[in-house]
Amino acid sequence: EPPDVDGVVLTHGTDTLEETAWLTDLWLGSSADAGGVAVTGAMRAADELSPDGDRNLDNAVRVAGSGLARGRGALVVLDDDVHAAREVTKVATDGIGALRSPMGPCGRVDERSVAFLRDPSPRPLPGDRIEPRVAAFAVFPGMDGHVLLDAVARGAVGVALEGTGLGNVPPAVGGAVRELVADGVPVVIAARPRRGATDLRYGGEGGGGTLLDDGAIPAGDLPLHKARVALMVALGRDPSVAAVRTWFDRL
C-alpha cells in the first residue's frame, strides 16, 4: 500500500545533484505515478547575503505536493524554475542560476501556482537493482585503448565514453571498444558537444559509424555523466549488450 503522502522532497548538494536526480528519475519506474518527487539545493549558504535555500525548499514542497507533478519522475527545483532531471545540468561554479536546461525549464513555481510547459520524456522501466560497476572516460587525442580494457579487468561490467564531435574516438580506443563488445561488455558512446545528440556515422577506425557496426550503443542527447547513470540502470535490468541497446533505444 502506498504511503499517505502527496510527494517527496530530496535536498542535495549542487555538485552532483543532476546525477542523483537522473538516477532517481530512472529508478522510480511506475512509482512516479504515486506522487511528485522534487530535488533541490542551494547555491548560497544560509549565512550569505540573500540565501536561496529556504525559497528553493519551499518551492520544492509546492512542486512535490502538486498533483501536476505525478507521473513526471524526479524534478529539479531551483530559482523558481522546474527542470526535468534528464535535461538539467550545472553550468556555473557559483551564483544563482547555476543549474539550467538547454531547452529551458519544463515548469515554473511561485507562491501562487505550479505550472508545467511540456510533457515528460519517456523512461524505460528499471530492473530490480542498479549496477554501480560502470567506468566512464572522456577521450582525448592519442588516448590508448588499454585504459578501457584495464577498467574491465578490474571489475567494470560496462563502459561509458565521451567521444568528440558526433561521437568519434581515437583509433586505439575504437579497437578496445570492438574487443569489449565482442566479450559482452556494453559500451555507450556520448558526444562531447552539448548541443545535438550522438550520431554515430563516420567510418574508419574510431569513427562513430564503425563503433556502431562493432556494437557500441549511442547515448542520444545524454552527456557522459548521465549516460553512465543510465547504463547503471540498464545493466541492473539485463546486462546483455542486446538488452542494454534496446533499453537505450527507448530512452
C-alpha positions in Angstrom: 0.0 0.0 0.0 1.5 3.4 -1.0 2.4 5.8 1.8 -0.1 8.5 2.7 2.0 11.4 1.2 1.5 13.6 -1.8 5.2 13.8 -2.7 8.8 13.6 -1.7 11.5 16.3 -1.5 15.2 15.4 -1.6 17.7 18.1 -0.6 21.1 17.7 -2.2 24.4 19.4 -2.8 24.5 21.0 -6.2 27.8 19.4 -7.3 26.2 16.1 -8.2 22.5 17.0 -7.8 21.9 16.2 -11.5 23.3 12.7 -11.3 21.1 11.9 -8.2 18.0 13.4 -9.8 18.6 11.5 -13.0 19.2 8.2 -11.2 16.1 8.8 -9.1 14.1 9.6 -12.3 15.1 6.3 -14.0 14.8 4.2 -10.8 11.3 5.4 -9.9 9.5 3.4 -12.7 5.8 3.3 -12.1 6.2 4.7 -8.6 6.4 8.1 -10.2 2.6 7.9 -10.7 2.1 7.8 -6.9 3.3 11.3 -6.2 5.7 14.1 -7.1 9.4 14.0 -6.5 11.4 17.2 -6.2 15.2 17.5 -5.8 16.5 20.9 -4.6 19.6 22.6 -3.2 21.1 26.0 -2.8 23.9 28.0 -4.3 24.2 30.5 -1.5 24.9 29.4 2.1 22.4 30.4 4.8 24.8 33.0 6.3 25.4 34.7 3.0 23.5 37.8 1.7 20.3 36.7 0.0 20.5 33.0 0.6 18.4 30.9 -1.8 17.9 27.7 0.2 14.7 28.5 2.0 12.9 29.6 -1.1 14.1 26.6 -3.1 12.9 24.3 -0.4 9.5 25.9 -0.1 9.1 25.7 -3.9 10.2 22.1 -3.9 7.5 21.3 -1.4 4.9 23.0 -3.6 6.0 21.1 -6.7 6.2 17.7 -5.0 2.8 18.2 -3.4 1.2 19.3 -6.7 -0.9 16.7 -8.4 0.5 18.0 -11.7 3.9 16.5 -10.7 2.6 13.0 -10.6 4.0 10.8 -13.4 6.8 13.2 -14.2 9.5 11.5 -12.3 12.2 13.4 -10.5 12.1 17.1 -11.0 14.8 19.6 -10.0 13.5 22.8 -8.4 15.7 25.9 -8.1 15.3 29.7 -8.7 11.5 29.4 -9.3 12.2 27.0 -12.2 11.3 23.3 -12.5 13.7 21.2 -14.6 13.5 17.7 -16.0 16.1 15.5 -14.4 17.2 14.4 -17.9 17.9 17.9 -19.1 19.2 19.9 -16.2 23.0 20.5 -15.7 25.2 22.7 -13.7 26.6 25.5 -16.0 28.4 27.7 -13.5 30.5 27.1 -10.4 28.7 29.7 -8.3 25.8 32.1 -8.3 22.1 31.9 -8.8 21.0 30.3 -12.0 23.9 27.8 -11.9 21.6 24.9 -12.9 19.9 25.2 -16.2 18.4 23.1 -19.0 19.4 23.6 -22.7 15.7 23.6 -23.7 14.7 25.8 -20.8 12.8 24.8 -17.6 10.0 22.4 -18.0 7.9 24.3 -15.5 7.6 27.3 -13.1 6.7 27.6 -9.5 5.9 30.5 -7.2 3.7 31.3 -4.2 0.6 31.0 -6.2 0.9 28.2 -8.6 2.9 25.3 -10.2 2.7 25.1 -14.0 4.4 22.8 -16.5 5.3 23.8 -20.0 5.7 20.4 -21.7 5.2 16.7 -21.3 7.9 14.5 -19.7 10.3 12.4 -21.8 9.8 8.6 -21.9 11.6 6.4 -19.3 12.1 2.7 -19.9 11.3 0.5 -16.9 14.2 -0.3 -14.5 15.0 -3.7 -13.2 15.3 -4.7 -9.5 18.8 -3.5 -9.0 21.4 -0.9 -10.0 24.8 -1.9 -11.3 27.4 0.6 -10.0 30.4 -1.0 -11.7 30.4 1.2 -14.8 33.5 3.1 -15.9 33.4 6.4 -17.7 36.1 8.1 -19.8 36.3 11.3 -21.8 38.5 10.6 -24.8 41.4 12.7 -26.0 43.7 12.7 -29.0 46.2 9.9 -28.7 44.3 8.1 -26.0 45.4 4.4 -25.5 42.5 1.9 -25.6 44.1 -0.2 -22.8 42.6 2.1 -20.2 39.2 0.7 -21.1 40.4 -2.9 -21.0 42.1 -2.3 -17.7 38.9 -0.9 -16.2 37.0 -4.1 -17.2 39.9 -6.3 -15.9 39.5 -4.5 -12.6 35.8 -5.2 -12.4 33.8 -2.8 -14.6 30.9 -4.5 -16.4 30.0 -1.6 -18.6 31.8 1.5 -20.1 30.5 4.9 -21.0 32.7 7.0 -23.3 32.5 10.7 -24.3 33.5 10.9 -27.9 34.4 14.0 -29.9 32.1 15.6 -32.4 29.2 13.3 -33.2 30.8 10.6 -31.1 34.1 9.6 -32.5 37.1 8.2 -30.6 40.8 7.7 -31.3 41.7 4.6 -33.4 43.2 2.7 -30.4 40.1 3.3 -28.4 37.9 2.1 -31.3 39.8 -1.2 -31.2 39.2 -1.6 -27.5 35.5 -0.9 -27.9 35.3 -3.7 -30.5 37.1 -6.1 -28.2 34.9 -5.3 -25.2 31.6 -5.5 -27.1 32.7 -8.9 -28.6 33.3 -10.0 -25.0 29.8 -9.0 -23.9 30.6 -5.7 -22.2 28.2 -2.9 -23.2 29.9 0.3 -24.3 27.8 3.5 -24.5 29.0 6.5 -26.6 28.1 10.1 -25.6 29.1 13.2 -27.6 31.2 16.0 -26.2 29.2 18.9 -27.6 26.3 20.0 -25.5 24.0 20.9 -28.4 22.8 18.0 -30.6 22.8 14.3 -30.0 25.3 11.4 -30.5 25.2 10.4 -34.2 27.5 7.5 -35.0 28.0 7.9 -38.7 31.7 8.3 -39.7 33.8 5.4 -41.0 37.4 4.5 -40.3 38.9 3.1 -37.1 37.4 5.0 -34.2 34.7 6.6 -36.4 31.2 6.6 -35.0 29.8 4.5 -37.8 32.5 1.9 -37.2 31.8 1.9 -33.5 28.1 1.4 -34.2 28.9 -1.5 -36.6 31.0 -3.0 -33.8 28.1 -2.9 -31.4 28.6 0.4 -29.5 25.4 2.0 -28.2 24.7 5.7 -28.8 23.7 7.7 -25.8 21.3 10.1 -27.7 21.3 13.5 -26.1 22.8 12.4 -22.8 26.2 13.8 -21.6 28.8 11.4 -20.3 27.9 11.5 -16.6 24.2 10.9 -17.3 24.9 8.2 -19.9 26.9 6.4 -17.2 23.9 6.6 -14.8 21.6 5.3 -17.4 23.9 2.4 -18.1 24.0 1.5 -14.4 20.2 1.2 -14.5 20.1 -0.6 -17.8 22.7 -3.2 -16.6 20.6 -3.8 -13.5 17.7 -4.8 -15.6 19.6 -7.0 -18.1 23.4 -7.0 -18.6 23.5 -8.3 -22.1 24.6 -5.9 -24.9 21.4 -6.5 -26.9 19.2 -5.8 -23.9 21.1 -2.6 -23.0 20.8 -1.4 -26.6 17.1 -2.0 -26.6 16.7 -0.2 -23.3 18.7 2.9 -24.6 16.6 2.9 -27.8 13.5 3.5 -25.6 15.2 6.3 -23.6 
